[in-house]
């Protein structure tokens, strides 16, 4: 067999997708069953908690989700009064999404459990391996974004 042959179990994009799906399934159980949150909603809460008020356009870039996913997550969170919308001071077509005090309380409830799930997933790795994995994942993400930008040019 040629070295260029595609072997699915050795194909990095496949391995990343399968690993991501397994992690998402594990985590979504926590978010959904205990807190009624979908993964995009939780990610939006965390980004707003870290970055403060943000536009949907900024959230697309920061959260790694498409516009439709951001919009649906924002609508669900606004309905639950976990975020609010405020007019953008320079762009009448845009709004800032802002985490409410109820959203802050939910974050405070969920974050410790999320950290514990991460510890559970990484328990068999040394701290050095975890650091290397995080660096490598960032490099893969950067490479994919560069390739995508090149394909769009």
Buried (B, 14 or more C-beta within 10 A) or exposed (E): EEEEEEEEEEEEEEEBEEEEEEBEEEBBEBBBEEBEBBBBBBBBBBBBBEEEBBBBEBBBEBBEBEEEBBBBBBEBBBEBEBBBBEEBEEEEEBBBBBBBEBBBEBBEEBBEBBEEBEEEBEEEEEEEEEEEEEEEEEEEEEEEEEEEEEEEE
